[in-house]
Amino acid sequence: MAFQAEQTPSSSLLRPTFLAHLSSRRFHRRIICPRTASPVTFAVCGIQDDEDQNDDVDVVLYCLPSGCSRYLGFFLGGIARKARIQLIAIDRPGAGGTPGCTLEERMNTSIAQARSVLEALALIDGKGHRTKKLGGGKPIALLAHSVGLLYALAILARFNPPPEENCGNVIDVARSPFGPRPCIVCTSPWVPTSVSRSSLSFLPANVVKLSGSLPMAKLGAVWETSMGMGKGALQWSMGLVPSTNAGAETDEHPGESSSSSPVAMATPQRNPFHESLGTDPPVSPQDTQGMKRRAAAQRRAPHADFWPPYESHWWKNCAAALAQGSSSIGHGEPPLLHPGTGKPFRLTAATAQSIVVDCMSAHENVARAASADFLLCLGYCSNLPSRSIEDLLVRGFSSTLAHSEQGAEVTIVWGEKDGLVPKRGRMWLDERMKDGVRASRGRLQCERLEMAEAGHDEPIGCEEVVVALLRRVKERQLAGCREVPDSGKAGQRERTTTTSSASTSSAPTTPTQSSAKRLGGVASLIGNPGDGELGKRRGSGSSCASGGSRRRAAVEARRALA
């Protein structure tokens, strides 16, 4: 069984189901925020507080996209559990049981409520210092998607201010929830339209406000039409997982699919967080087709780090009923009934995602809350116009992260065909990362990855990408107590991925050595990394490994892990 049922007098007689799991208290927690005197609802996904825990558990705060609902954390719960991570997703104002606020107060209110949730979970104390409750007191990492990066940088500015803003050491950065060396992993970060020149800048505020009164399905259609973005629901940064594989996985190989979809995984992959799942099955015709598609994508985009076909991750670990693809709970028991229509339905990846979206739209006020985030993204907030969003990103990399006590580590994954953040915007943010690396004199390490043939929301839904990001979180925590070298010796770090052209290096690390060292330490903690992610890294700085170097690094990394 992937999950255990809630312990009620009759729970021992019931078989855990997707619906029972979705209704678990862990996804529907509520506190009263003392700073705003209002309720806040949130979800705790992955590893739970009442489970047996070791120091290998890491805490990640998920800064949500403009979907801004805790349900989006639910999609990452299964893979977070495999990675021994506790993932916290908090409803922003207006979503779920969290009451709304004015657009001008939205950012500050969200930050205050996030702090209250961390206090309620006993992860920090009243002074904002982290405790040793979970994972031996390791710093909390930040995961962000789309506009979530703005909230992540704003939160860090409160807890990890640069020295010039922390006069008299009012804030003890060494005991900050995010540590003296914060870690941010982000997919498809939002760039203001004043920079990216996205066609979204032509949408009037009244049209954006109208989206708050539309049902979720119609809302997705409106944004798809306005962007000319083909198929798929809720492509406007809702952070939902693309349904690339609707088949049911087998009990013998939980990480593999029996789907006949032509977009199945290119090769039979083991679960990245399982050291051994038995013998891999023979290559099927679908796998062969996927291998050809991936080879073609690699020829077309050799500069990328991930190539199609892609596999979604979330639904694999939802419940035993989902894994079996069964429409009934058990022998002699009634079929599953859709909570919205009351009709029997067959539980598959598509219907499971539909149920979550229905719950979000029917009871969570997500459309109205999302429209507020749309307005903020597009610069319609009076105290945070597009120019101010630019300044927030510039300060975030060149000040907050660059001048953090021990620097910071940032990994960003872009979609090659991101229509919401065009190439111009992506290049602009890449330059801001380079500026931060130069300002930090090498203490800030940035890594820039690209997903070929992917749109805005596909990176957060791709198993290979999410595994790579969570691996970086685990790796960072594993090496969290290392001494940070002087800025003049930035090239001597074991884990350097990006350096500034202004930084000097007396003993530079080759791409092969860097990849082998990065992967070697993590593999012992969470298992062997998948072939699709090995050795395909490139930095956002001035020195980037060529395609041949990355392939050689992959070979050396595999040898190091053998």
C-alpha positions in Angstrom: 0.0 0.0 0.0 1.3 3.4 -0.9 -0.5 5.2 1.9 -2.2 4.3 5.2 -5.8 5.1 5.9 -6.8 7.4 8.8 -7.2 5.4 12.0 -10.9 5.4 12.7 -12.9 2.6 14.4 -13.7 1.0 11.0 -10.5 2.0 9.1 -9.0 -1.4 9.5 -11.9 -2.8 7.4 -11.5 -0.2 4.6 -9.0 -0.3 1.8 -7.1 3.0 1.3 -8.3 4.9 -1.8 -7.4 8.0 -3.7 -10.4 9.8 -2.2 -9.6 8.8 1.3 -6.0 10.0 0.8 -7.2 13.3 -0.7 -9.5 13.8 2.3 -6.7 13.2 4.8 -6.2 15.9 7.5 -2.6 16.4 6.4 -3.9 18.3 3.3 -6.5 20.4 5.2 -4.7 21.9 8.2 -5.8 25.2 9.7 -4.4 27.7 12.2 -5.2 31.3 13.2 -2.4 33.6 12.2 -1.6 35.9 15.1 -0.1 38.5 12.8 -3.2 38.9 10.6 -5.8 37.6 13.1 -7.2 35.4 10.3 -7.3 31.7 9.6 -4.8 30.1 7.3 -5.2 26.7 5.6 -2.2 24.7 4.4 -1.1 21.2 3.5 1.8 19.1 4.8 2.8 16.6 2.1 5.4 13.8 2.0 6.8 12.9 5.4 4.5 13.6 8.3 5.4 14.7 11.9 3.9 11.5 13.4 6.1 9.1 11.4 9.4 7.6 12.5 12.0 10.1 11.4 15.8 10.3 11.0 18.1 13.2 10.2 17.7 12.4 6.5 14.3 14.2 6.4 14.4 17.6 4.8 11.8 20.4 4.9 10.8 22.3 1.8 8.5 25.3 1.7 6.7 25.3 -1.7 6.1 28.9 -2.9 3.1 28.3 -5.0 2.5 29.6 -8.6 -0.5 31.8 -9.4 -2.8 28.8 -8.7 -2.0 29.6 -5.1 -3.8 26.6 -3.6 -2.4 24.1 -1.2 -3.8 21.4 -3.5 -0.9 22.0 -5.8 1.4 20.6 -3.1 -0.7 17.4 -3.2 0.7 16.7 -6.7 4.2 16.6 -5.3 3.4 14.7 -2.2 4.2 11.2 -3.6 7.6 12.1 -5.0 8.4 14.1 -1.9 7.7 11.1 0.3 10.0 9.0 -1.8 12.8 11.6 -1.4 12.2 11.8 2.4 11.0 15.4 2.2 8.3 17.2 4.1 6.7 19.6 1.7 4.6 22.6 3.0 2.1 24.3 0.8 0.2 27.3 2.1 -3.0 28.8 0.7 -2.5 32.4 -0.3 -5.1 35.0 0.6 -8.4 34.2 -1.0 -7.7 30.5 -1.6 -9.1 27.7 0.5 -9.9 28.7 4.1 -7.6 31.7 4.0 -9.6 34.9 3.7 -8.7 37.4 1.0 -7.0 40.7 1.4 -6.4 43.8 -0.8 -4.0 43.4 -3.7 -1.6 45.9 -2.1 -1.4 43.8 1.1 -1.1 40.4 -0.7 2.6 40.0 -0.6 3.1 41.1 3.0 0.1 39.1 4.2 1.4 35.9 2.6 4.8 36.3 4.2 3.3 36.9 7.6 1.1 33.9 7.3 4.0 31.7 6.1 5.9 32.6 9.2 3.0 31.7 11.4 2.6 28.3 9.7 6.3 27.5 10.3 5.8 28.5 13.9 2.7 26.4 14.3 4.6 23.4 12.9 7.4 24.1 15.5 10.0 24.5 12.7 10.9 27.9 14.0 10.4 29.7 17.3 8.8 33.1 18.1 12.1 34.9 17.2 12.2 33.3 13.7 15.0 30.9 14.6 14.9 27.4 13.3 14.4 24.6 15.8 15.7 21.0 15.8 12.3 19.4 15.5 12.8 17.8 12.0 15.9 16.6 10.3 18.2 17.7 13.1 17.5 21.3 12.6 18.6 21.5 9.0 17.7 24.7 7.1 14.5 24.8 5.2 14.8 24.8 1.4 12.6 26.8 -1.0 10.8 25.3 -4.0 9.1 27.8 -6.3 7.2 27.7 -9.5 6.5 30.8 -11.7 5.4 33.7 -9.6 6.4 31.7 -6.5 10.0 33.0 -7.0 8.8 36.5 -6.2 7.3 35.3 -2.9 10.5 33.2 -2.2 12.8 36.2 -2.6 10.5 38.4 -0.5 10.5 35.8 2.3 14.3 35.5 2.2 14.6 39.3 2.4 12.8 39.2 5.7 14.7 36.3 7.3 18.1 36.7 5.5 18.6 40.4 4.9 21.9 41.6 3.6 24.3 43.1 6.1 23.5 46.7 5.2 19.9 46.1 6.0 20.6 44.1 9.2 22.2 46.9 11.3 23.1 45.8 14.8 22.5 42.2 13.8 18.9 42.4 14.7 18.3 39.2 12.9 20.5 36.2 13.6 21.1 35.0 10.1 23.0 31.9 11.3 19.8 30.6 12.9 17.5 31.7 10.1 14.9 29.1 9.0 16.7 29.0 5.6 20.2 28.9 7.1 23.1 31.2 6.4 23.4 29.7 2.8 19.8 29.5 1.5 18.8 27.0 -1.2 16.2 27.8 -3.9 15.1 25.5 -6.6 12.7 27.0 -9.1 10.9 26.1 -12.3 9.8 28.7 -14.9 10.3 31.8 -12.7 8.1 34.7 -13.6 9.6 37.7 -15.4 7.6 40.9 -15.6 6.1 41.8 -18.9 7.9 45.1 -19.0 11.0 43.0 -19.6 9.8 39.9 -21.4 7.5 41.8 -23.8 5.0 39.0 -23.4 1.6 39.4 -25.1 0.0 39.2 -21.6 0.9 42.8 -21.2 -2.0 43.7 -23.5 -4.6 42.1 -21.3 -6.6 44.9 -19.5 -7.1 44.6 -15.8 -10.9 44.2 -16.2 -10.4 41.1 -18.3 -8.1 39.7 -15.7 -10.6 40.4 -12.9 -13.3 38.7 -14.9 -11.4 35.5 -14.7 -12.1 35.3 -11.0 -15.8 34.7 -11.6 -15.3 31.9 -14.2 -15.3 28.1 -13.4 -11.9 26.5 -13.5 -12.4 24.8 -16.8 -13.5 27.9 -18.5 -10.7 29.9 -16.9 -8.2 27.5 -18.4 -9.8 27.9 -21.8 -9.8 31.7 -21.5 -6.0 31.8 -20.8 -5.2 29.2 -23.5 -7.1 31.3 -26.0 -5.5 34.6 -25.0 -2.1 33.0 -25.3 -2.7 30.9 -28.3 -1.3 28.0 -26.3 -2.7 24.7 -27.6 -4.1 21.9 -25.6 -4.0 21.2 -21.9 -5.9 22.6 -19.0 -5.0 25.6 -16.8 -1.7 26.4 -18.6 -1.6 29.8 -16.9 0.9 28.7 -14.2 -1.6 26.6 -12.3 1.3 24.2 -11.6 -0.8 21.2 -12.6 0.9 18.1 -13.9 0.6 17.4 -17.6 -1.2 14.1 -18.3 1.6 12.5 -20.3 0.9 9.0 -19.3 -2.6 7.9 -18.3 -1.8 4.2 -17.8 -1.7 2.4 -14.5 1.6 1.3 -13.0 2.2 -2.2 -12.1 2.5 -3.6 -8.5 5.8 -5.3 -9.4 7.4 -2.1 -10.8 5.9 1.0 -9.1 8.1 3.3 -11.1 7.1 1.9 -14.4 3.9 2.2 -16.5 1.9 -0.3 -18.5 0.4 2.5 -20.6 0.3 2.1 -24.4 0.6 5.9 -24.8 3.1 6.9 -27.4 4.6 9.4 -25.0 5.6 6.8 -22.4 9.1 7.0 -21.0 11.9 6.5 -23.5 13.4 3.6 -21.5 12.1 1.5 -18.7 13.1 3.6 -15.7 13.4 2.6 -12.1 12.0 4.9 -9.5 14.8 7.4 -8.9 14.5 7.1 -5.2 14.6 3.3 -5.0 17.9 1.6 -5.0 16.4 -1.6 -6.5 13.0 -2.5 -7.8 13.9 -5.9 -9.4 14.7 -6.7 -13.0 13.7 -4.1 -15.7 11.2 -5.4 -18.3 12.3 -5.7 -21.9 12.0 -2.7 -24.1 8.5 -2.4 -25.6 7.5 -0.9 -29.0 6.4 2.3 -27.1 9.8 2.5 -25.4 11.5 2.2 -28.8 9.3 5.0 -30.2 10.2 7.1 -27.2 13.9 6.5 -27.6 13.7 7.7 -31.2 11.8 10.8 -30.2 14.4 11.6 -27.5 17.3 11.0 -29.9 15.6 13.4 -32.4 15.1 16.0 -29.7 18.7 15.7 -28.6 19.9 16.4 -32.1 17.6 19.4 -32.4 18.4 20.9 -29.0 21.9 19.6 -27.9 22.1 22.6 -25.5 19.2 21.4 -23.4 19.4 19.3 -20.2 16.2 17.4 -20.5 14.5 16.0 -23.6 11.0 14.5 -24.4 9.2 12.3 -24.0 8.4 13.3 -20.4 6.8 11.4 -17.6 4.6 12.9 -15.0 5.2 12.0 -11.4 2.4 12.8 -9.0 -0.3 10.2 -9.6 2.0 7.2 -9.3 2.0 7.2 -5.5 -1.5 8.4 -4.7 -3.1 5.2 -3.6 -3.4 1.5 -4.2 -6.7 1.9 -6.0 -5.0 4.2 -8.5 -2.2 1.8 -9.1 -4.7 -1.0 -9.9 -6.8 1.3 -12.1 -9.9 -0.3 -10.4 -13.3 1.3 -10.4 -14.2 -0.5 -7.2 -12.8 -0.4 -3.7 -13.0 -4.1 -3.1 -15.1 -7.3 -3.5 -18.8 -6.6 -2.7 -18.2 -2.9 -2.0 -19.8 0.0 -4.0 -17.9 1.7 -6.8 -16.1 5.0 -6.4 -18.4 8.0 -6.8 -17.2 11.2 -8.3 -17.5 13.9 -5.5 -18.8 16.5 -8.0 -21.3 14.4 -10.0 -22.0 11.5 -7.7 -21.6 9.1 -10.7 -19.4 6.0 -10.7 -16.0 6.5 -12.3 -12.9 4.6 -13.1 -9.8 5.9 -11.3 -7.0 6.8 -13.7 -4.4 9.5 -13.8 -6.8 11.8 -15.8 -9.9 11.3 -13.5 -7.7 11.7 -10.4 -6.4 15.1 -11.6 -10.0 16.0 -12.6 -11.1 15.3 -9.1 -8.5 17.5 -7.5 -9.3 20.4 -9.9 -13.0 19.9 -9.1 -12.3 20.1 -5.4 -10.3 23.3 -6.0 -13.0 25.0 -8.1 -16.0 23.9 -6.0 -14.8 24.6 -2.5 -11.6 26.5 -2.5 -12.2 29.9 -4.3 -9.1 29.2 -6.3 -10.2 31.1 -9.4 -10.8 34.3 -7.5 -7.5 34.0 -5.6 -5.6 33.2 -8.8 -7.0 36.3 -10.6 -5.5 38.4 -7.8 -2.1 36.8 -8.5 -2.6 37.4 -12.2 -3.1 41.1 -11.4 0.0 41.1 -9.3 2.1 39.4 -12.0 0.9 41.8 -14.7 1.9 44.8 -12.7 -1.6 46.0 -11.8 -0.8 46.3 -8.1 -0.4 50.0 -7.2 2.6 49.4 -4.8 4.2 46.6 -6.9 4.1 47.6 -10.6 6.2 45.8 -13.2 9.1 48.1 -12.5 9.0 47.2 -8.8 8.9 43.5 -9.7 12.0 44.0 -11.8 13.7 45.7 -8.8 12.6 42.8 -6.5 14.3 40.3 -8.8 17.4 42.5 -9.2 17.8 43.0 -5.4 17.0 39.4 -4.8 20.0 38.1 -6.8 22.4 41.0 -6.4 21.7 41.8 -2.7 19.7 39.3 -0.7 21.3 36.2 -2.2 24.7 37.5 -3.2 25.3 39.1 0.2 23.9 36.4 2.3 26.2 35.4 5.1 27.6 32.4 3.2 26.1 33.0 -0.2 23.3 30.9 -1.6 22.6 28.1 -4.1 20.0 28.6 -6.8 18.8 26.2 -9.5 16.4 27.3 -12.2 14.8 25.2 -14.9 13.3 26.8 -18.0 10.9 25.4 -20.6 12.4 26.0 -24.1 8.9 26.9 -25.5 7.6 28.9 -22.5 5.0 31.2 -24.0 4.4 33.1 -20.7 8.1 34.0 -20.3 9.5 34.5 -23.8 13.2 34.0 -24.5 13.8 37.7 -24.0 12.6 37.5 -20.4 14.5 34.3 -19.7 17.8 35.9 -21.0 17.1 38.9 -18.8 16.8 36.8 -15.6 19.9 34.8 -16.6 21.8 38.0 -16.7 20.5 39.0 -13.3 21.8 35.7 -12.0 25.2 36.4 -13.5 25.2 39.9 -11.9 24.5 38.2 -8.5 27.4 35.8 -9.0 29.7 38.7 -9.7 28.4 40.8 -6.8 29.0 37.8 -4.4 32.5 37.2 -5.7 31.7 33.6 -6.3 29.7 32.8 -3.1 26.4 32.7 -4.9 26.2 29.6 -7.1 23.6 29.5 -9.8 22.6 26.7 -12.1 20.5 27.1 -15.2 18.9 24.1 -16.8 16.6 23.9 -19.9 13.8 21.5 -20.8 13.5 20.9 -24.5 10.1 21.3 -26.2 8.5 22.2 -22.9 6.1 25.0 -22.0 5.6 27.0 -18.8 4.1 24.4 -16.5 5.7 21.3 -17.8 8.9 21.5 -15.7 7.2 21.2 -12.3 5.2 18.2 -13.6 8.0 16.3 -15.1 9.4 13.4 -13.0 13.0 13.8 -14.3 13.0 17.5 -13.5 11.5 17.3 -10.1 13.9 14.4 -9.1 16.8 16.6 -10.2 15.6 19.5 -8.1 15.0 17.4 -5.0 18.3 15.8 -5.5 20.0 19.2 -5.3 18.1 19.9 -2.1 19.3 16.6 -0.5 22.8 17.2 -1.8 22.9 20.7 -0.3 21.6 19.4 3.1 24.2 16.6 3.0 27.0 19.1 2.6 25.4 21.8 4.7 28.1 22.0 7.3 31.0 22.5 4.9 33.1 25.5 5.4 32.6 28.1 2.6 35.9 29.0 1.0 37.2 32.5 0.4 35.8 34.4 -2.5 39.2 34.4 -4.2 39.2 30.6 -4.2 35.7 30.0 -5.5 37.0 27.6 -8.1 38.2 25.1 -5.5 34.7 24.2 -4.2 33.7 20.6 -4.6 30.2 21.6 -5.8 30.9 24.6 -8.1 28.5 24.7 -11.1 28.6 28.4 -12.0 31.3 31.0 -11.5 31.7 34.6 -12.5 34.2 35.6 -15.1 35.4 38.1 -12.5 36.1 35.2 -10.0 39.6 33.8 -9.9 40.4 30.1 -9.6 43.7 28.6 -8.5 42.5 25.0 -9.0 39.5 24.9 -11.2 37.2 21.9 -11.1 36.6 20.2 -14.5 33.0 19.5 -15.6 33.8 15.7 -15.3 35.0 16.1 -11.7 32.2 18.4 -10.8 29.5 16.1 -12.1 31.0 13.0 -10.5 31.3 14.7 -7.1 27.9 16.3 -7.2 26.2 12.9 -8.0 28.4 10.7 -5.9 27.4 12.1 -2.5 23.7 12.2 -3.2 23.4 8.7 -4.7 24.3 7.1 -1.4 21.4 9.0 0.2 18.5 8.6 -2.3 19.6 6.0 -4.8 21.1 6.0 -8.3 20.0 9.0 -10.4 18.3 8.3 -13.7 20.2 8.3 -16.9 18.2 11.2 -18.3 19.7 13.6 -15.8 23.3 12.4 -15.5 25.9 14.8 -16.7 23.5 17.1 -18.4 24.1 20.2 -16.4 25.3 23.6 -17.5 25.8 26.7 -15.5 24.4 30.2 -16.0 27.8 31.8 -15.7 30.4 32.6 -18.3 31.8 29.1 -18.4 29.5 26.4 -19.6 30.3 22.8 -20.5 29.9 21.8 -24.1 27.7 18.9 -25.2 30.7 16.6 -25.5 31.9 17.6 -22.0 28.5 16.8 -20.6 28.5 13.4 -22.2 32.0 12.6 -20.9 30.9 13.8 -17.5 27.9 11.4 -17.6 30.2 8.5 -18.3 32.6 9.4 -15.5 29.6 9.9 -13.1 28.3 6.5 -13.9 31.7 5.0 -13.2 31.9 6.8 -9.9 28.5 5.4 -8.9 29.2 1.9 -10.0 
